[in-house]
Structures are given as C-alpha cells and as structure tokens.
Amino acid sequence: MIAKLLKYELLRRKGPLTAFAVIFIVLEGLLLFGLFKGDAWIGLSIFMTILLIGGTYVFVLLDPIISFYSDIKNKHGYMLFLTPVNGYQIVGSKALFGFIQMFVAGAILFLTFVLNSKLTTHLYFTGTEIESLWNRISHDFKDFLPTLGQIIQFLVMVLLQWFNVIMMGIFAITLNKTIFSDNRHSFLLSLLMYVFLYVIIQTVTVAILAPFGLFGDMLRVQTSNGSIQGSLNVGKYTTLGMILNAFYILLFYFLSGRFLHKRVDL
C-alpha cells in the first residue's frame, strides 16, 4: 500500500517537480554563463548561486507541507481518504516522499556545486595556487578543520533538522483539519501552534545539550607563544542532535497519524 501511496505522491507532485527542475536548470545555466563570461558577469554567478541554494531549501521544505494541506483541504483529496488506508500510512507516505525528495534535491545541489567549484578553479586558478592556498589553510587551521566523520555527522543532523520542520508542518496542518476544524480561525491557530512547537523544541534541545557543555567546549581556542591553537569538538553535539531530531520526527509522525486516523472530517 505504501508503494501505491508513493506513486500517488509522485503523480500529484509531477507538476511542481517539473517546474522546480526547469527553474534549477535555468539558474544553473545563468551561473555557468557568468563564469565563462568573467569580469563583471561573476556577480551574476554569485547571485544565481544564492538563488539556487535558497530556492532549493524553500522548495524541499514547503512542497511536502503544501501538498499535504492541499489533499486535506481540497476535494481532490477525498479519494485518498476513502481508500482503505489509515492515518499513519497517509502521513508516512507523504513524509517518506518528502524525505526522498529532500535527499535527492540536496544531493543534486551538492554535486552541482562541486562541479561549479572545479570549473571555477580551472578557469581562474592554477593547480599550484590552489594547492598552495590549501596547504596554508591546512597548516594554520589544522586544529579547527573538521574530519570527514564530523562533516558526515553534521550533514545527517542538518538533514534530520530539515525533515523535522516538515513533520512539524504536517502536524500543524493535521490539527487544522482535526481538533481546530470547527474554528473559523483554524489556519491561524495551526500557524501559532507551529511557532509554539518550534520554540518549545528549540528550548528543550538547548536544555538537553547544555549539561553536556554546549558551546563551552565545542570550540576551544588558546594562544601559545604568539600562535593560536585550538580544537574542534562537535561529535557529541551532532550525535545528540541526530537523536533528538529523530525523536521529534517520530513523535510528530505518531501524533499526526493518530489524529488523522481518529478524527479526520471530510
């Protein structure tokens, strides 16, 4: 059944996904045009870079939430709720599709900028210059440069944070359709609930991380004989962050599925 629901999600979002792909290609094309032209056109490439990052971030966060809201509030969603599936399966399929969409979009964006960086290096720098610059950075900031494991942990934590925002939005919309359905200000109440939940989650997260020395020993800097020495210690914070965000995601999934399964009002 989940496979059928995922297929439904793909068909439902074919239009937005196609539009996003076209816009992404156009922006990337303008970015490359600016790189090849050079001089003042570099500003165009920088602006397109900002748009690509910001646009991808907004799309992967809002598209699953908008799709869920559309299915719940509009008539075309009737068939979805009339099928022999429960609230957990509906929320799960939308969340899973949103996660896959977020992962794929993030991977494409990352690969695009790796290629853009290599092209920039080839066009404007020599291999010797880049190697010399990197050796200087590695030597001067060797204690502050993250390891590969720390980078992977950080990226996973960010991915889970993004997904947590999506699940929070899905839960807020579920409240709009269930316990707030009889209130004419249901959308406003759901929005306020979303803001309230976000504040609460951030507060709880900091309160949990604080006893572990959050910020106190994440970055240690000291001077010795006129030179700066330090260490980067983020492993335990990213690990705790991943655990907490995974817990929040499961919590919002359970609550959304339960409310939809028990109280959905078509």
C-alpha positions as CSV (number, residue, x, y, z in Angstrom):
1,M,0.0,0.0,0.0
2,I,2.9,2.4,0.8
3,A,4.2,1.8,-2.7
4,K,0.8,2.8,-4.2
5,L,0.7,5.9,-2.0
6,L,4.2,6.9,-3.0
7,K,3.1,6.5,-6.7
8,Y,0.2,8.8,-5.9
9,E,2.5,11.3,-4.4
10,L,4.7,11.3,-7.5
11,L,1.8,11.8,-9.8
12,R,0.4,14.6,-7.6
13,R,3.7,16.4,-7.5
14,K,4.8,15.9,-11.1
15,G,3.9,19.5,-12.0
16,P,5.8,21.2,-9.1
17,L,8.8,18.8,-9.5
18,T,9.0,19.6,-13.2
19,A,8.8,23.3,-12.6
20,F,11.5,23.1,-10.0
21,A,13.8,21.1,-12.3
22,V,13.3,23.6,-15.2
23,I,14.0,26.6,-12.9
24,F,17.0,24.8,-11.4
25,I,18.5,24.2,-14.9
26,V,17.8,27.8,-16.0
27,L,19.6,29.2,-12.9
28,E,22.5,26.8,-13.3
29,G,22.8,27.8,-16.9
30,L,22.9,31.5,-16.0
31,L,25.5,30.7,-13.3
32,L,27.7,28.9,-15.9
33,F,27.2,31.8,-18.4
34,G,28.5,34.3,-15.7
35,L,31.5,32.1,-15.0
36,F,32.5,31.8,-18.7
37,K,32.0,35.5,-19.4
38,G,34.0,36.5,-16.3
39,D,34.7,40.1,-15.1
40,A,31.5,41.9,-14.1
41,W,29.5,38.8,-15.0
42,I,30.9,37.0,-12.0
43,G,28.3,38.9,-10.0
44,L,25.6,37.1,-11.9
45,S,27.1,33.7,-11.0
46,I,27.1,34.7,-7.3
47,F,23.5,35.9,-7.4
48,M,22.4,32.6,-9.2
49,T,24.3,30.6,-6.5
50,I,22.3,32.3,-3.8
51,L,19.1,31.7,-5.6
52,L,19.9,28.0,-6.2
53,I,20.7,27.4,-2.5
54,G,17.7,29.5,-1.2
55,G,15.3,28.2,-3.8
56,T,16.2,24.5,-3.2
57,Y,15.9,25.0,0.6
58,V,12.5,26.6,0.4
59,F,11.2,24.1,-2.2
60,V,12.1,20.9,-0.2
61,L,10.6,22.4,3.0
62,L,7.4,23.8,1.6
63,D,6.4,21.4,-1.2
64,P,5.5,18.4,1.1
65,I,3.6,20.7,3.5
66,I,1.7,22.4,0.7
67,S,0.9,19.0,-0.9
68,F,-0.4,17.6,2.4
69,Y,-2.5,20.8,3.1
70,S,-4.0,20.6,-0.5
71,D,-5.0,17.0,0.0
72,I,-6.6,17.6,3.3
73,K,-8.5,20.9,2.4
74,N,-9.5,20.4,-1.2
75,K,-11.9,18.0,-2.9
76,H,-9.3,16.1,-4.9
77,G,-8.0,14.6,-1.6
78,Y,-11.3,12.8,-0.9
79,M,-10.3,9.7,-2.8
80,L,-7.1,9.4,-0.8
81,F,-9.0,9.3,2.5
82,L,-11.7,7.0,1.0
83,T,-9.1,4.3,0.3
84,P,-8.6,1.5,2.8
85,V,-5.6,3.2,4.5
86,N,-5.2,4.6,7.9
87,G,-3.8,8.0,9.0
88,Y,-0.4,6.6,9.8
89,Q,0.0,5.3,6.2
90,I,-1.1,8.6,4.7
91,V,1.3,10.6,6.8
92,G,4.0,8.1,6.4
93,S,3.8,8.1,2.6
94,K,3.9,11.9,2.4
95,A,6.7,12.1,4.9
96,L,8.7,9.4,3.1
97,F,8.3,11.0,-0.2
98,G,9.2,14.4,1.2
99,F,12.4,12.9,2.7
100,I,13.4,11.2,-0.5
101,Q,12.7,14.5,-2.4
102,M,14.8,16.4,0.1
103,F,17.7,14.0,-0.1
104,V,17.7,13.9,-3.9
105,A,17.5,17.7,-4.2
106,G,20.3,18.1,-1.6
107,A,22.5,15.6,-3.4
108,I,21.9,17.3,-6.8
109,L,22.6,20.7,-5.3
110,F,25.8,19.4,-3.7
111,L,27.1,17.7,-6.9
112,T,26.2,20.8,-8.9
113,F,28.4,23.0,-6.7
114,V,31.2,20.5,-6.7
115,L,31.3,20.7,-10.5
116,N,30.9,24.5,-10.4
117,S,33.8,24.8,-8.0
118,K,36.0,22.6,-10.2
119,L,35.1,24.7,-13.2
120,T,35.8,27.9,-11.3
121,T,39.2,26.6,-10.3
122,H,40.0,25.5,-13.9
123,L,39.0,28.9,-15.3
124,Y,40.6,31.3,-12.8
125,F,43.2,29.5,-10.8
126,T,46.2,27.3,-11.5
127,G,46.7,24.0,-9.7
128,T,49.7,25.4,-7.9
129,E,47.8,28.3,-6.5
130,I,45.0,26.2,-5.1
131,E,47.4,23.6,-3.7
132,S,49.5,26.4,-2.0
133,L,46.3,28.0,-0.6
134,W,45.0,24.7,0.8
135,N,48.4,23.8,2.3
136,R,48.5,27.2,4.0
137,I,44.9,26.8,5.4
138,S,45.6,23.2,6.5
139,H,48.7,24.3,8.3
140,D,47.3,27.4,10.0
141,F,43.9,26.0,10.9
142,K,44.6,22.3,11.2
143,D,43.1,22.0,14.6
144,F,39.9,23.7,13.5
145,L,39.2,21.8,10.3
146,P,36.5,19.1,10.8
147,T,37.2,15.5,10.0
148,L,35.3,13.6,7.3
149,G,33.3,11.8,10.1
150,Q,32.4,15.2,11.6
151,I,31.2,16.5,8.3
152,I,29.1,13.5,7.6
153,Q,27.5,13.7,11.1
154,F,26.8,17.4,10.6
155,L,25.1,16.8,7.2
156,V,23.0,14.0,8.6
157,M,21.9,16.2,11.5
158,V,21.0,19.1,9.1
159,L,19.0,16.6,7.0
160,L,17.1,15.5,10.1
161,Q,16.5,19.1,11.2
162,W,15.0,19.9,7.8
163,F,12.8,16.8,7.9
164,N,11.7,17.7,11.5
165,V,10.5,21.1,10.2
166,I,8.5,19.3,7.5
167,M,6.9,16.9,10.1
168,M,6.1,19.8,12.4
169,G,4.3,21.5,9.5
170,I,2.4,18.3,8.7
171,F,1.3,18.0,12.3
172,A,0.2,21.7,12.4
173,I,-1.9,21.1,9.3
174,T,-3.4,17.9,10.8
175,L,-4.5,20.0,13.8
176,N,-6.1,22.4,11.3
177,K,-8.2,19.6,9.9
178,T,-9.0,17.8,13.2
179,I,-9.2,19.5,16.6
180,F,-9.3,23.0,15.1
181,S,-11.7,22.1,12.2
182,D,-14.7,23.8,13.7
183,N,-13.0,27.0,14.4
184,R,-13.1,29.7,11.6
185,H,-9.6,30.7,12.6
186,S,-8.2,27.2,12.3
187,F,-5.4,28.1,10.0
188,L,-4.2,30.9,12.3
189,L,-4.4,28.6,15.3
190,S,-2.4,25.9,13.4
191,L,0.2,28.5,12.5
192,L,0.5,29.7,16.1
193,M,0.8,26.1,17.2
194,Y,3.6,25.5,14.7
195,V,5.5,28.6,16.1
196,F,4.9,27.4,19.6
197,L,6.1,23.9,18.9
198,Y,9.2,25.3,17.2
199,V,10.1,27.4,20.2
200,I,9.5,24.6,22.6
201,I,11.6,22.1,20.6
202,Q,14.5,24.6,20.4
203,T,14.3,25.3,24.1
204,V,14.2,21.6,25.0
205,T,17.1,20.8,22.7
206,V,19.3,23.5,24.2
207,A,18.3,22.5,27.7
208,I,19.3,18.9,26.9
209,L,22.6,19.9,25.2
210,A,23.6,22.4,27.9
211,P,24.6,19.9,30.6
212,F,27.0,18.3,28.0
213,G,28.9,21.6,27.8
214,L,27.2,23.1,24.7
215,F,29.3,25.9,23.2
216,G,31.7,25.7,26.2
217,D,33.9,23.0,24.7
218,M,32.7,22.9,21.1
219,L,35.5,25.2,20.1
220,R,38.5,25.7,22.3
221,V,40.9,28.4,21.4
222,Q,44.1,29.3,23.2
223,T,47.3,31.2,22.4
224,S,50.8,29.9,23.0
225,N,54.0,31.8,22.1
226,G,52.0,34.1,19.9
227,S,50.4,31.3,17.9
228,I,46.7,30.3,18.0
229,Q,45.9,26.8,19.0
230,G,42.6,25.1,19.4
231,S,40.4,22.1,18.9
232,L,37.0,21.4,17.3
233,N,34.8,19.1,19.3
234,V,31.3,18.7,17.7
235,G,30.9,15.0,17.6
236,K,28.8,14.6,20.8
237,Y,26.6,17.6,19.8
238,T,25.8,16.3,16.3
239,T,25.1,12.8,17.7
240,L,22.7,14.2,20.3
241,G,21.2,16.5,17.7
242,M,20.5,13.5,15.4
243,I,18.9,11.5,18.3
244,L,16.7,14.4,19.4
245,N,15.6,15.3,15.8
246,A,14.8,11.6,15.1
247,F,12.7,11.5,18.3
248,Y,10.8,14.7,17.3
249,I,10.2,13.3,13.8
250,L,8.7,10.0,15.2
251,L,6.6,12.0,17.8
252,F,5.1,14.2,15.1
253,Y,4.5,11.3,12.8
254,F,2.7,9.3,15.6
255,L,0.6,12.3,16.6
256,S,-0.3,13.3,13.1
257,G,-1.2,9.7,12.1
258,R,-3.3,9.2,15.3
259,F,-5.3,12.4,14.8
260,L,-5.9,11.7,11.2
261,H,-6.9,8.1,11.9
262,K,-9.3,9.0,14.7
263,R,-10.7,12.5,13.8
264,V,-10.4,13.3,10.2
265,D,-13.6,15.1,9.0
266,L,-14.2,15.1,5.2
